[in-house]
């Protein structure tokens, strides 16, 4: 007699906890958290494709919300110091940096979800981001932090909008853009976190509002809650990586990792194909 075993769902609480655990460090480093959240199930054979796109996106936003809350709590002193620097010009730059990706997300989020997000596009995003990181990191570091203006905010906003595409990485895009605008590595990392938190929290609030009409099932809601808590814990525990990023080090280690991961995707795709 053949025994029939139940098929494990693509998203349950244990898997949500695992994905949340890796969310913290990969979000803080310029290596694309969205790529890792998509690739781990693919490498592990979790049949992530059986999970509908809306639920996948809801889950990713829940992870980002957990990360943002942990950053607000863990970096509260840094945030308080940053708020004391907020004159009208700096506030305008941050507002523009948040408005641009919000508008881009409204227009492009659904087409990107439907047409991109596969291993090939993630590999391309990882490789392109690695090259961009290396090029922008060669720029001078001669801008004073107080020189931040609306033009800088527009560039940072465009960088955040580019992170809608799989594998690009919000951190890598915003840090690279700030370096291209000739800010120091330390200031670029601070700017990256400053402009990212409002966008992440806004995206989480918008997704929560949309979920009211779609009403995910109870199992999906539990998995999202578990993932968000796990992401918050892993982010809080990984805050030492922020100091690592703030050091005046080269972008080469992160670029090399991104290229290696892109290569691993290509190899696996050929083996599967």
N, C-alpha and C positions, 0 to 999 in steps of 0.2 A: 504494500500500500504506500503510495507516494504521499509524503507529508507536505502540506502547503504552509509556508512560513509567511507571516505578514510582511508586506513591503514597508521598509522604514521610510517615513515621510522625509522629503528633502530638507525641511526645516522643523526642528524640534528643540526642546530646551537644551539638551547637551550640546548640540551643534551650534545653537545660538550663543551659548557660553564660550565655546571655543572661538567663534568668530569675534565675539566681543573682546576676548582676551588678546587677540592680535590687533584689534582696531586701535588701541591706545598707541603702542609704539609706531605702527606704520602710518598713523595719522600725523604724529609729531615729526617724523622723518620725511624727507622729500622723495618718497619711493612709491606713492600712490596707494592710499588705503582702499579706494574703490577697486583697483586692480587686484589687490590681495583678497578682498572679500569675495570677488568673483572667481579668482583663480583657485583658491583653496578647495572649494567644492568641486571644481572641475578636475583638479589633480587627484582628489580623493574619491572621485566617482560617486558623488552624492546625487547625481541627476538633478542638478539645480534647474535644468531646463523644464522640469515638471512643475516648478513653482511659477505661478503667473507673475508677469512683469510688475504689476502694481504692488503685489505683496513683497517682491524682492526690493523694490524701491522704498517702500515703507520701512522695511527692516534696515536698509542701509541708512536711511535718515534717522531711525531710532538709535543706531550706533553712533552716528555723528552727534546727535543730541546729548547722549551720554558723555561723549568726549568734551563737548562744549561746556557742560555743567561742571565736569571735573576740572577743566582749565580755569573756569571762573572761580572755583573754590581754591584750587591749588596755587593759582597765580594772582590771588586777590591783591597782594601787596604791589606786585608789578603793575597790575591794572590800575590800582589807586594812584601810583606814580604817573602812569600814562595819562590818567584823567586830569592831573594837575597841569599837563602840557597842552591840554585841549583848548587852544585859542580858536577863533572863528575860522582861520584859514585851515588849520589841521582838522577841525571838525567837518568842514566842507569837503576836504579830501577823503576822509573816511566815509562820509555820506555818499559821495559819488562812487567810491569803491564798492559800496554795498548795493547801490541802485543799479549799476550796470549788470552784475550777474543776476539780480532779481528779474530784470527785464529780459535778459537772455534766456533764463530758465523758463520764464512764462512762454516764450516763443519756441524754444528749441528742445525743452525737456522731453516731450513725448516723441518727436522724431528721432532724437538720439537714442532713447530707450528702445524704440522699435527697430531701428536700422543698425545700430552699433552695439558694442558690448560683448561681442564674441572674442575668442582668444586672439584672432589675427589683428583686430583693431586695438586690443589692449597691448599686444606686443609692439605695434607701430607707435602707440602713444608713449610707451616706456622708452623706446629707443629714441624717438624724437625729443622727448623731455631730457634724456641724458645728454644729447648733443647740445641742446639749448642751455642746460645748466653749465656745461663746460665753457661755452662761448661767453655767456653773460658774466661768469665769474672772473673773466680776464679784465673786466672793466675797472677803472680807477675807483677808489673809495674816498672821494673828495667832497661829497655833499654833507652839509651839516644837517642833523636831524630836524632842526627847526625850519629848514627850507621846504619841508613837505608842502605841496600845493595841489590845486585841483587837477592839474595836468598829471601829476603823479597818481592821484586818486583814480583818474580815468584809466591810466595804464594798469594799475593794480586791479581795477574792476574788470578790465578786459582779460587779465590773467585768470581771475576767478571764474569768469565765464568760460574760458578755455578748459577749465577743469571739469566742465560738463562732459567732455569727451573722455572715454575710458582710457586709463593709463597715464593721463597727463599729470595728475597730482596737484591739488590746490596749493600745498606747501611749496612744492618745487616751482610752480608757475609764479606765485607771488614773490617768493624769495628771488628767483631769477630776474623777475621784472624790476624789483627794487634794486638789485645789483646793476642791472642794465641802466637804471636811472642814477647810478653812481653812489648809492648809499653803501655804507659799510656792511660787512656780513652780519654783524651783531644787530645793527639797525634794521637790516632787511628781514631778519628773522622776527624781530619784534613787530615790524609792520605787518608781516604775514599773519601773525596771530591776531593782531589788532583788527585787521579788516575781515578776517575769517569768521570770528565768533558771531558778529551780528548776522551774517549771511546764514551760517549753520543754524542758529536759533530761529531765524525767520523761516528757513526751509522746513524745519521741524514743526513749527506752528502751522504753516500752510498745509503740510501733509496730514497733521492731526485733524485739521478742519475738514479736509477732503475725506478722511476716513470715517467721519460721521455719516456720510452719505453712502459709502461703500460697505461699511460694517464688516470688517474682517472677522473670521470665525474665532472662537475662543482660544483654540490652540495657537493660532497665529499671533494673537494679542499677547499670550503668555510668553511665546518665544521672543517677541519684540521687547517685552519688558525685561526678560532675562538678558537679552543681548545688550540693551541699553545699560543695565546695571553692571554687567561685565565690562563693557567698554569704559564706563566711568571709573571703575576700579583699576583697570589696566592703564588708563590714561594717568590717573593719580599716581600710580606706582611707577610710571615711566617718565616722570617729570625731569629726572636727571638728564634725559636726552636733550632737553632744552638747553642746558648748560653746555652740552657737547656741541650742539649746533652753533651756539653763540661764540664758540672759540673761533679764532681766525684761521680755520683750517680749509683745506681745499675741498672742492665739490667732487673730486675724483672718486672717492670711495662710494658715494651714492650713485654716481653715474655708472660706475663699473657694475654695481649690483643690479641696476635697472637693465643694463645691457645683457648681463648674465641671465636675468629672469626672462627677458624677451627671447633670448636664445633657447632657454628651456621650453618655452611655449612653442617655438617653431619645431623643436625636436619632437615633442609629444604630439603635436598636430600631425606631423608626418607619420609617426608610428600609428596613430589612430586612423589616419586616412588611407 
